[in-house]
Amino acid sequence: MANAYGLVASPAQAVRGKNHACTSIYRSTVISTRVHCSSNVEGAETLGAGVAASESRVPRLLSKGCKLVGCGSAVPSLKVSNDDLAKLVDTNDEWISVRTGIRNRRVLSGTDSLTALAAQAAKNALEMAKVDPDDVDLVLLCTSTPEDLFGSAPQACDSDDDGLFGFDVHSDGDGQRHLNATMKQKEMEHVAGSNGSALGFPPNRSAYSCIQMSGNEVFRFAVRAVPQSIEYALQNAGLSASSIDWLLLHQANKRILDAVATRLEVPSERVISNLANYGNTSAASIPLALDEAVRSRKVQPGHTIATAGFGAGLTWGSAVVRWG
């Protein structure tokens, strides 16, 4: 849960945002929960609250920080072990566990659903925070496995006549044209991409050719970018890696977790991980591991946690949080 104060910017003033690779949460000048955001907004000191509604076309800015007041989690009941997978594909428990650190994972089955799990996790978080559902101002759901596949809502609302413009923005800031399939090899020489590079897709009926995974490159990226991101967040919080109580990373792969911890010189006993029990749960991995650590009393009020998420197209971000 988060508490924050909102400010309205006057349209006559230019407000420029600085985008950083990470966000640290540690201290604040307004509330006593020690919150600090490393993503700054220039001109925030000149923002006024007396802007007329007709003048406000500038998005509201959340300022003064936020606080974690509760956490919750929920997992499917069906457990699939490495031995279970060995019955379906040519692999074994040792091969998987040595390379990934994963021994079990949970799978939706029967009456389980994303909605039910998300609702249960939210209820658990609200109960810990002692917050009534009616007092919640915003609900955010992050998933790579939605129950319904739907089109572009912004595009449906786009109307030149009414002066409405819709945009889809991806994690790297790319929008409008994301993928172009060409009917002929030379039909389109260049494709507008977020990084300016040329990208062509000749016809190919095999969908599997569109999915590529370079494990070595992902590993190199993670062990390079993630420690740098965490160190930047720690620097903004006025801390060092030796002063944190826990390191909590996206639960992608044990080798990555170990390598990042080694780079930061954080001993293994101060690394929070539930990778062996649940595998890579994507966006849920950090809150799931945090919830287990809090409820098992591993994480105590006053403990400082350095956390970092990464992946999903080689994106990353970090935060430093003091629990309780």
Long-range contacts (C-beta under 8 A, 24 or more apart in sequence): 1-67, 1-68, 1-69, 1-70, 1-125, 1-126, 1-129, 1-131, 1-136, 2-66, 2-67, 2-68, 3-31, 3-66, 3-67, 3-69, 4-62, 4-63, 4-64, 4-65, 4-66, 5-30, 5-62, 5-63, 5-64, 6-60, 6-61, 6-62, 6-63, 7-44, 7-47, 7-49, 7-60, 7-61, 7-63, 8-47, 8-48, 8-49, 8-51, 8-56, 8-58, 8-60, 8-61, 9-43, 9-47, 9-51, 9-58, 9-61, 10-46, 10-47, 10-48, 10-51, 10-55, 10-58, 11-51, 11-55, 11-56, 11-57, 11-58, 13-43, 13-46, 13-47, 14-43, 15-41, 15-42, 15-43, 15-44, 15-47, 15-58, 15-61, 16-41, 16-42, 16-43, 17-41, 17-42, 18-42, 20-232, 21-225, 21-228, 21-229, 21-232, 21-316, 21-317, 21-318, 22-229, 22-230, 22-232, 22-233, 22-308, 22-316, 22-317, 22-318, 22-319, 23-233, 23-317, 23-318, 23-319, 24-232, 24-233, 24-234, 24-236, 24-237, 24-318, 24-319, 24-320, 25-65, 25-66, 25-68, 25-237, 25-319, 25-320, 25-321, 25-322, 26-236, 26-237, 26-238, 26-239, 26-304, 26-320, 26-321, 26-322, 27-237, 27-238, 28-64, 28-65, 29-64, 30-64, 30-65, 31-64, 31-65, 31-67, 33-65, 33-67, 33-322, 34-322, 35-64, 35-65, 35-66, 35-67, 36-65, 36-236, 36-237, 37-65, 38-232, 38-233, 38-236, 68-321, 68-323, 69-128, 69-129, 69-131, 70-125, 70-126, 70-127, 70-128, 70-129, 70-130, 70-131, 71-124, 71-125, 71-128, 71-287, 71-290, 71-291, 71-294, 72-120, 72-121, 72-122, 72-123, 72-124, 72-125, 72-126, 72-127, 72-128, 72-291, 73-121, 73-124, 73-284, 73-287, 73-288, 73-291, 73-292, 74-116, 74-117, 74-118, 74-120, 74-121, 74-124, 75-106, 75-117, 75-278, 75-288, 76-106, 76-107, 76-108, 76-109, 76-112, 76-117, 77-106, 77-109, 77-110, 77-112, 78-106, 78-107, 78-108, 78-109, 78-110, 78-112, 79-104, 79-105, 79-106, 79-107, 80-104, 80-105, 80-106, 80-107, 97-276, 99-255, 100-253, 100-254, 100-255, 100-275, 100-279, 101-253, 101-254, 101-255, 101-257, 101-273, 101-275, 101-276, 102-254, 102-275, 102-276, 102-279, 102-280, 103-276, 103-277, 104-276, 104-277, 104-278, 104-279, 105-278, 105-279, 106-278, 106-279, 113-147, 114-143, 114-145, 114-146, 114-147, 115-147, 118-143, 121-287, 121-291, 124-291, 125-291, 128-294, 142-283, 143-282, 143-283, 144-282, 144-283, 144-312, 170-194, 170-313, 171-312, 171-313, 171-315, 172-313, 172-315, 218-311, 218-314, 219-253, 219-255, 219-256, 219-259, 221-310, 221-314, 222-252, 222-256, 222-259, 222-260, 222-310, 223-256, 223-259, 223-260, 223-263, 225-310, 225-314, 225-316, 226-256, 226-260, 226-308, 226-310, 226-316, 226-318, 227-260, 227-263, 227-264, 229-308, 229-310, 229-316, 229-317, 229-318, 230-260, 230-264, 230-306, 230-308, 230-318, 231-264, 232-318, 233-306, 233-318, 233-319, 233-320, 234-306, 234-320, 236-320, 237-320, 239-304, 239-320, 241-265, 241-266, 241-306, 243-304, 244-270, 244-304, 244-305, 244-306, 244-320, 245-270, 245-299, 245-303, 245-304, 245-305, 246-270, 246-271, 246-272, 246-293, 246-298, 246-299, 246-303, 246-304, 246-305, 246-306, 247-271, 247-272, 247-305, 247-306, 247-307, 248-272, 248-286, 248-289, 248-290, 248-293, 248-305, 248-306, 248-307, 248-308, 249-273, 249-286, 249-307, 249-308, 249-309, 249-310, 250-285, 250-286, 250-308, 250-309, 250-310, 250-311, 251-275, 251-278, 251-279, 251-280, 251-281, 251-285, 251-286, 251-288, 251-289, 252-280, 252-285, 252-310, 252-311, 253-280, 260-308, 264-306, 272-298, 272-299, 272-305, 282-311, 282-312, 283-309, 294-323, 299-323, 300-324
